[in-house]
Amino acid sequence: MIRQKVSAGLTNIGETMRLSALGSHPASLFRFSKDMLTKAKVVGQVDNKFIACVVNSELKGEKSTDMSLVLVDQHAAHERVRLEEFEDGLVVDGYLRSAAVDPPVRIRLPGGVNSAPRHRLQDTVERWGITGSVSCQNGLVEMTVVRAPTVLMKNDSSEISSVETLKDVITEIVFSGRWSSPGSGWPLSLADLLHSRACHGAIRFGERLTAHECKQLIQQLAKCRLAFQCAHGRPTVQPLGNIGCLNEGSSMPETFYREL
């Protein structure tokens, strides 16, 4: 009954956005959790861009819960799912997956790297899937790379797709001191690459989804570590408002129909 009442108004996104005033509290006052997504009831796809869901939400400052209508951005949600799948698939026992580089690549590192002990430099980058020998001559530091992260390799090849990106990764790891291992975050060069790949292969706006695909995407999103933001930081879920007034057997407020 409730799902039929809500879905009746979800014909296009221009109309849907007016639902943000529905209920007695502004949407910004509601607190959402991943558990909310796990138990979400999918209403359906809206304008081939969003997935409308009914969820149990908590009003900030109160312990009671109520039902809310939310829109899930299908592109942002799938982008987040893909990103975390990439990240999890790249790390094995605290080390980034790597592959042999043939022929080996020589990279000249920027000044200042020579101040770091060679063994520390090699040990640090090895956790990031980079193996090689370091040499220093006339103040210039070079690294001959024999293994590199698989994410930087060309498909079905032993060649590096971007030597410049590899150099940036090594430089960031060595100079920042922030990324001692994959569990401590991602160097910006690698993060940008992963974000781009997650985005390019994600479900697009305008792509029609079946009811099963909508439910599957919501379930996948609920398992993500950062479920409420896409790879680029945009929100995946937009609350529209409280619909707790639409209990079974109750009638839709007349103002709801007028708004639509």
Secondary structure, DSSP 8 states (H G I E B T S, - for coil): -HHHHHHTT-S-HHHHGGGGG-SSS-GGGEE--HHHHHT-EEEEEETTTEEEEEEEEEETT-S-EEEEEEEEEHHHHHHHHHHHHHHHHHEETTEE-EEEEEEEEEEEE-TTGGGS-HHHHHHHHHTTT-EEEEEEETTEEEEEEEEEEGGGB-TTSSSBS-HHHHHHHHHHHHHH---SSGGG---HHHHHHHHHHHHHTS--TT----HHHHHHHHHHHHTSTTTTB-TTS-BSEEEEEE-TT--TT----HHHHHH-
